[in-house]
């Protein structure tokens, strides 16, 4: 049952957006809580460059997915604006996913 849920998640637009939301959120947390301390401690100064590039790429993909979801799901403008600002809060994407998208995703799968 778990594998079928994962398969369904990746075959829907909302599921792919949720995956991108988590990847972008994890990369932001890694940048803030792994790369910056490594740089500041002098252990690995290039860590911010690596994680920063990864975060930048995933953030742009996240914005692209958000625009796609806005147009395909006919969201009101309030949701993409909230998602944009929530993405700058560490773990904000994950909390938003659990609170909002998980309920919406379950409703779509039941229909």
PyMOL commands that place a pseudoatom at each C-alpha (Angstrom):
pseudoatom trace, name=CA, resn=UNK, resi=1, chain=A, elem=C, hetatm=0, pos=[0.000, 0.000, 0.000]
pseudoatom trace, name=CA, resn=UNK, resi=2, chain=A, elem=C, hetatm=0, pos=[2.861, 2.397, 0.767]
pseudoatom trace, name=CA, resn=UNK, resi=3, chain=A, elem=C, hetatm=0, pos=[4.414, 1.919, -2.677]
pseudoatom trace, name=CA, resn=UNK, resi=4, chain=A, elem=C, hetatm=0, pos=[1.108, 2.539, -4.422]
pseudoatom trace, name=CA, resn=UNK, resi=5, chain=A, elem=C, hetatm=0, pos=[0.665, 5.782, -2.472]
pseudoatom trace, name=CA, resn=UNK, resi=6, chain=A, elem=C, hetatm=0, pos=[4.137, 6.905, -3.492]
pseudoatom trace, name=CA, resn=UNK, resi=7, chain=A, elem=C, hetatm=0, pos=[3.402, 6.027, -7.121]
pseudoatom trace, name=CA, resn=UNK, resi=8, chain=A, elem=C, hetatm=0, pos=[0.143, 7.996, -7.033]
pseudoatom trace, name=CA, resn=UNK, resi=9, chain=A, elem=C, hetatm=0, pos=[1.936, 10.932, -5.431]
pseudoatom trace, name=CA, resn=UNK, resi=10, chain=A, elem=C, hetatm=0, pos=[4.479, 11.216, -8.236]
pseudoatom trace, name=CA, resn=UNK, resi=11, chain=A, elem=C, hetatm=0, pos=[1.858, 10.897, -10.979]
pseudoatom trace, name=CA, resn=UNK, resi=12, chain=A, elem=C, hetatm=0, pos=[-0.214, 13.874, -9.888]
pseudoatom trace, name=CA, resn=UNK, resi=13, chain=A, elem=C, hetatm=0, pos=[0.663, 17.539, -10.214]
pseudoatom trace, name=CA, resn=UNK, resi=14, chain=A, elem=C, hetatm=0, pos=[-0.063, 18.167, -6.548]
pseudoatom trace, name=CA, resn=UNK, resi=15, chain=A, elem=C, hetatm=0, pos=[2.071, 15.189, -5.537]
pseudoatom trace, name=CA, resn=UNK, resi=16, chain=A, elem=C, hetatm=0, pos=[5.055, 16.386, -7.553]
pseudoatom trace, name=CA, resn=UNK, resi=17, chain=A, elem=C, hetatm=0, pos=[4.623, 19.868, -6.086]
pseudoatom trace, name=CA, resn=UNK, resi=18, chain=A, elem=C, hetatm=0, pos=[4.578, 18.426, -2.571]
pseudoatom trace, name=CA, resn=UNK, resi=19, chain=A, elem=C, hetatm=0, pos=[7.793, 16.531, -3.337]
pseudoatom trace, name=CA, resn=UNK, resi=20, chain=A, elem=C, hetatm=0, pos=[9.433, 19.736, -4.626]
pseudoatom trace, name=CA, resn=UNK, resi=21, chain=A, elem=C, hetatm=0, pos=[8.173, 21.574, -1.542]
pseudoatom trace, name=CA, resn=UNK, resi=22, chain=A, elem=C, hetatm=0, pos=[9.918, 19.048, 0.725]
pseudoatom trace, name=CA, resn=UNK, resi=23, chain=A, elem=C, hetatm=0, pos=[13.147, 19.021, -1.303]
pseudoatom trace, name=CA, resn=UNK, resi=24, chain=A, elem=C, hetatm=0, pos=[13.357, 22.808, -1.274]
pseudoatom trace, name=CA, resn=UNK, resi=25, chain=A, elem=C, hetatm=0, pos=[12.616, 22.929, 2.458]
pseudoatom trace, name=CA, resn=UNK, resi=26, chain=A, elem=C, hetatm=0, pos=[15.254, 20.320, 3.270]
pseudoatom trace, name=CA, resn=UNK, resi=27, chain=A, elem=C, hetatm=0, pos=[17.865, 22.109, 1.156]
pseudoatom trace, name=CA, resn=UNK, resi=28, chain=A, elem=C, hetatm=0, pos=[17.122, 25.369, 3.005]
pseudoatom trace, name=CA, resn=UNK, resi=29, chain=A, elem=C, hetatm=0, pos=[17.507, 23.691, 6.392]
pseudoatom trace, name=CA, resn=UNK, resi=30, chain=A, elem=C, hetatm=0, pos=[20.790, 22.103, 5.258]
pseudoatom trace, name=CA, resn=UNK, resi=31, chain=A, elem=C, hetatm=0, pos=[22.050, 25.471, 4.060]
pseudoatom trace, name=CA, resn=UNK, resi=32, chain=A, elem=C, hetatm=0, pos=[21.190, 27.233, 7.316]
pseudoatom trace, name=CA, resn=UNK, resi=33, chain=A, elem=C, hetatm=0, pos=[22.055, 24.564, 9.871]
pseudoatom trace, name=CA, resn=UNK, resi=34, chain=A, elem=C, hetatm=0, pos=[24.859, 22.600, 8.191]
pseudoatom trace, name=CA, resn=UNK, resi=35, chain=A, elem=C, hetatm=0, pos=[26.616, 24.742, 5.591]
pseudoatom trace, name=CA, resn=UNK, resi=36, chain=A, elem=C, hetatm=0, pos=[26.745, 28.041, 7.494]
pseudoatom trace, name=CA, resn=UNK, resi=37, chain=A, elem=C, hetatm=0, pos=[28.100, 26.471, 10.717]
pseudoatom trace, name=CA, resn=UNK, resi=38, chain=A, elem=C, hetatm=0, pos=[30.709, 24.556, 8.692]
pseudoatom trace, name=CA, resn=UNK, resi=39, chain=A, elem=C, hetatm=0, pos=[31.787, 27.801, 7.016]
pseudoatom trace, name=CA, resn=UNK, resi=40, chain=A, elem=C, hetatm=0, pos=[31.819, 29.805, 10.239]
pseudoatom trace, name=CA, resn=UNK, resi=41, chain=A, elem=C, hetatm=0, pos=[33.822, 27.135, 12.052]
pseudoatom trace, name=CA, resn=UNK, resi=42, chain=A, elem=C, hetatm=0, pos=[36.367, 27.189, 9.241]
pseudoatom trace, name=CA, resn=UNK, resi=43, chain=A, elem=C, hetatm=0, pos=[35.982, 23.469, 8.657]
pseudoatom trace, name=CA, resn=UNK, resi=44, chain=A, elem=C, hetatm=0, pos=[34.587, 23.642, 5.132]
pseudoatom trace, name=CA, resn=UNK, resi=45, chain=A, elem=C, hetatm=0, pos=[34.272, 27.149, 3.651]
pseudoatom trace, name=CA, resn=UNK, resi=46, chain=A, elem=C, hetatm=0, pos=[33.045, 25.848, 0.278]
pseudoatom trace, name=CA, resn=UNK, resi=47, chain=A, elem=C, hetatm=0, pos=[29.989, 24.156, 1.853]
pseudoatom trace, name=CA, resn=UNK, resi=48, chain=A, elem=C, hetatm=0, pos=[27.918, 27.339, 1.515]
pseudoatom trace, name=CA, resn=UNK, resi=49, chain=A, elem=C, hetatm=0, pos=[28.738, 27.473, -2.188]
pseudoatom trace, name=CA, resn=UNK, resi=50, chain=A, elem=C, hetatm=0, pos=[27.654, 23.872, -2.737]
pseudoatom trace, name=CA, resn=UNK, resi=51, chain=A, elem=C, hetatm=0, pos=[24.519, 23.992, -0.623]
pseudoatom trace, name=CA, resn=UNK, resi=52, chain=A, elem=C, hetatm=0, pos=[23.734, 27.509, -1.841]
pseudoatom trace, name=CA, resn=UNK, resi=53, chain=A, elem=C, hetatm=0, pos=[23.803, 26.389, -5.469]
pseudoatom trace, name=CA, resn=UNK, resi=54, chain=A, elem=C, hetatm=0, pos=[21.609, 23.403, -4.651]
pseudoatom trace, name=CA, resn=UNK, resi=55, chain=A, elem=C, hetatm=0, pos=[19.175, 25.569, -2.710]
pseudoatom trace, name=CA, resn=UNK, resi=56, chain=A, elem=C, hetatm=0, pos=[19.067, 28.190, -5.476]
pseudoatom trace, name=CA, resn=UNK, resi=57, chain=A, elem=C, hetatm=0, pos=[18.285, 25.593, -8.131]
pseudoatom trace, name=CA, resn=UNK, resi=58, chain=A, elem=C, hetatm=0, pos=[15.608, 23.929, -6.002]
pseudoatom trace, name=CA, resn=UNK, resi=59, chain=A, elem=C, hetatm=0, pos=[14.095, 27.302, -5.088]
pseudoatom trace, name=CA, resn=UNK, resi=60, chain=A, elem=C, hetatm=0, pos=[13.743, 28.241, -8.761]
pseudoatom trace, name=CA, resn=UNK, resi=61, chain=A, elem=C, hetatm=0, pos=[12.181, 24.843, -9.488]
pseudoatom trace, name=CA, resn=UNK, resi=62, chain=A, elem=C, hetatm=0, pos=[9.864, 25.370, -6.514]
pseudoatom trace, name=CA, resn=UNK, resi=63, chain=A, elem=C, hetatm=0, pos=[8.744, 28.735, -7.932]
pseudoatom trace, name=CA, resn=UNK, resi=64, chain=A, elem=C, hetatm=0, pos=[8.181, 27.145, -11.338]
pseudoatom trace, name=CA, resn=UNK, resi=65, chain=A, elem=C, hetatm=0, pos=[6.103, 24.356, -9.784]
pseudoatom trace, name=CA, resn=UNK, resi=66, chain=A, elem=C, hetatm=0, pos=[4.170, 26.939, -7.758]
pseudoatom trace, name=CA, resn=UNK, resi=67, chain=A, elem=C, hetatm=0, pos=[3.255, 28.911, -10.882]
pseudoatom trace, name=CA, resn=UNK, resi=68, chain=A, elem=C, hetatm=0, pos=[2.243, 25.662, -12.587]
pseudoatom trace, name=CA, resn=UNK, resi=69, chain=A, elem=C, hetatm=0, pos=[0.027, 24.724, -9.654]
pseudoatom trace, name=CA, resn=UNK, resi=70, chain=A, elem=C, hetatm=0, pos=[-1.462, 28.227, -9.538]
pseudoatom trace, name=CA, resn=UNK, resi=71, chain=A, elem=C, hetatm=0, pos=[-2.519, 28.042, -13.174]
pseudoatom trace, name=CA, resn=UNK, resi=72, chain=A, elem=C, hetatm=0, pos=[-3.531, 24.374, -13.364]
pseudoatom trace, name=CA, resn=UNK, resi=73, chain=A, elem=C, hetatm=0, pos=[-5.400, 24.134, -10.044]
pseudoatom trace, name=CA, resn=UNK, resi=74, chain=A, elem=C, hetatm=0, pos=[-6.881, 27.640, -10.334]
pseudoatom trace, name=CA, resn=UNK, resi=75, chain=A, elem=C, hetatm=0, pos=[-5.737, 28.646, -6.880]
pseudoatom trace, name=CA, resn=UNK, resi=76, chain=A, elem=C, hetatm=0, pos=[-6.594, 32.013, -5.456]
pseudoatom trace, name=CA, resn=UNK, resi=77, chain=A, elem=C, hetatm=0, pos=[-3.603, 34.356, -5.331]
pseudoatom trace, name=CA, resn=UNK, resi=78, chain=A, elem=C, hetatm=0, pos=[-3.451, 34.064, -1.536]
pseudoatom trace, name=CA, resn=UNK, resi=79, chain=A, elem=C, hetatm=0, pos=[-2.032, 30.512, -1.569]
pseudoatom trace, name=CA, resn=UNK, resi=80, chain=A, elem=C, hetatm=0, pos=[1.036, 31.153, -3.807]
pseudoatom trace, name=CA, resn=UNK, resi=81, chain=A, elem=C, hetatm=0, pos=[1.845, 34.325, -1.885]
pseudoatom trace, name=CA, resn=UNK, resi=82, chain=A, elem=C, hetatm=0, pos=[1.639, 32.416, 1.403]
pseudoatom trace, name=CA, resn=UNK, resi=83, chain=A, elem=C, hetatm=0, pos=[3.803, 29.626, -0.032]
pseudoatom trace, name=CA, resn=UNK, resi=84, chain=A, elem=C, hetatm=0, pos=[6.401, 32.150, -1.193]
pseudoatom trace, name=CA, resn=UNK, resi=85, chain=A, elem=C, hetatm=0, pos=[6.747, 33.731, 2.249]
pseudoatom trace, name=CA, resn=UNK, resi=86, chain=A, elem=C, hetatm=0, pos=[6.560, 30.410, 4.099]
pseudoatom trace, name=CA, resn=UNK, resi=87, chain=A, elem=C, hetatm=0, pos=[9.509, 29.146, 2.034]
pseudoatom trace, name=CA, resn=UNK, resi=88, chain=A, elem=C, hetatm=0, pos=[11.823, 31.588, 3.866]
pseudoatom trace, name=CA, resn=UNK, resi=89, chain=A, elem=C, hetatm=0, pos=[10.974, 30.128, 7.286]
pseudoatom trace, name=CA, resn=UNK, resi=90, chain=A, elem=C, hetatm=0, pos=[13.055, 27.070, 8.206]
pseudoatom trace, name=CA, resn=UNK, resi=91, chain=A, elem=C, hetatm=0, pos=[10.737, 24.031, 8.133]
pseudoatom trace, name=CA, resn=UNK, resi=92, chain=A, elem=C, hetatm=0, pos=[7.903, 26.332, 7.020]
pseudoatom trace, name=CA, resn=UNK, resi=93, chain=A, elem=C, hetatm=0, pos=[7.287, 24.353, 3.833]
pseudoatom trace, name=CA, resn=UNK, resi=94, chain=A, elem=C, hetatm=0, pos=[6.925, 21.107, 5.731]
pseudoatom trace, name=CA, resn=UNK, resi=95, chain=A, elem=C, hetatm=0, pos=[4.500, 22.611, 8.231]
pseudoatom trace, name=CA, resn=UNK, resi=96, chain=A, elem=C, hetatm=0, pos=[2.436, 24.143, 5.420]
pseudoatom trace, name=CA, resn=UNK, resi=97, chain=A, elem=C, hetatm=0, pos=[2.391, 20.773, 3.658]
pseudoatom trace, name=CA, resn=UNK, resi=98, chain=A, elem=C, hetatm=0, pos=[1.152, 18.940, 6.727]
pseudoatom trace, name=CA, resn=UNK, resi=99, chain=A, elem=C, hetatm=0, pos=[-1.479, 21.556, 7.554]
pseudoatom trace, name=CA, resn=UNK, resi=100, chain=A, elem=C, hetatm=0, pos=[-2.841, 22.381, 4.088]
pseudoatom trace, name=CA, resn=UNK, resi=101, chain=A, elem=C, hetatm=0, pos=[-1.737, 20.068, 1.312]
pseudoatom trace, name=CA, resn=UNK, resi=102, chain=A, elem=C, hetatm=0, pos=[-2.085, 16.728, 3.045]
pseudoatom trace, name=CA, resn=UNK, resi=103, chain=A, elem=C, hetatm=0, pos=[-5.807, 17.351, 3.556]
pseudoatom trace, name=CA, resn=UNK, resi=104, chain=A, elem=C, hetatm=0, pos=[-6.219, 18.541, -0.027]
pseudoatom trace, name=CA, resn=UNK, resi=105, chain=A, elem=C, hetatm=0, pos=[-4.244, 15.578, -1.374]
pseudoatom trace, name=CA, resn=UNK, resi=106, chain=A, elem=C, hetatm=0, pos=[-6.397, 13.094, 0.549]
pseudoatom trace, name=CA, resn=UNK, resi=107, chain=A, elem=C, hetatm=0, pos=[-9.564, 14.715, -0.782]
pseudoatom trace, name=CA, resn=UNK, resi=108, chain=A, elem=C, hetatm=0, pos=[-8.282, 14.474, -4.360]
pseudoatom trace, name=CA, resn=UNK, resi=109, chain=A, elem=C, hetatm=0, pos=[-7.309, 10.805, -3.962]
pseudoatom trace, name=CA, resn=UNK, resi=110, chain=A, elem=C, hetatm=0, pos=[-10.730, 9.866, -2.571]
pseudoatom trace, name=CA, resn=UNK, resi=111, chain=A, elem=C, hetatm=0, pos=[-12.538, 11.509, -5.483]
for i in range(1, 111): cmd.bond("trace and resi %d" % i, "trace and resi %d" % (i + 1))
show_as sticks, trace
zoom trace
